């Protein structure tokens, strides 16, 4: 299953486009979540399809855990 070509990042305050392999050894992704304290979470394809693509980010467990901080 391929990642979507374009994911809207304007709605979710955590979601960012692109992640270079230079940030973390061996890590690259089309999108990532920028968490408080500089941490990074790369959502799974399932999470992207369930929460990011349809804009249902308020149901995303990562968003619920970190957005209010």
BANU-877198 format. One line per field, with one value per residue (C-alpha): residue in one letter; x negated, y negated, z negated; residue number from 1. Coordinates in steps of 0.5 Angstrom, whole numbers, plus 500, padded with zeros to 3 digits. Layout:
<nodes>
r	c(A:...)
px	c(X:...)
py	c(Y:...)
pz	c(Z:...)
k	c(NUM:...)
</nodes>
This chain:
<nodes>
r	c(X:X:X:X:X:X:X:X:X:X:X:X:X:X:X:X:X:X:X:X:X:X:X:X:X:X:X:X:X:X:X:X:X:X:X:X:X:X:X:X:X:X:X:X:X:X:X:X:X:X:X:X:X:X:X:X:X:X:X:X:X:X:X:X:X:X:X:X:X)
px	c(500:497:497:502:498:501:504:507:502:506:511:507:502:497:497:491:489:483:478:470:466:461:465:465:461:465:471:475:482:487:490:489:492:488:489:487:480:477:479:482:487:488:495:496:500:506:506:505:511:515:514:509:512:520:518:520:514:518:519:512:509:503:506:511:505:500:504:507:500)
py	c(500:493:487:482:477:471:470:464:461:455:458:462:458:464:466:464:466:469:472:473:479:474:473:480:485:489:485:482:481:477:474:474:471:466:467:463:463:464:471:474:480:483:485:492:492:495:488:484:487:487:480:476:477:476:470:474:472:470:478:479:482:478:472:473:474:468:463:460:459)
pz	c(500:502:498:501:505:502:494:492:486:484:480:475:471:470:477:482:489:490:486:488:486:483:477:474:477:482:482:487:488:493:486:479:472:469:462:456:453:460:461:467:469:476:477:479:486:482:478:484:488:482:479:483:490:488:484:478:474:467:466:467:461:462:463:457:452:455:458:451:448)
k	c(1:2:3:4:5:6:7:8:9:10:11:12:13:14:15:16:17:18:19:20:21:22:23:24:25:26:27:28:29:30:31:32:33:34:35:36:37:38:39:40:41:42:43:44:45:46:47:48:49:50:51:52:53:54:55:56:57:58:59:60:61:62:63:64:65:66:67:68:69)
</nodes>
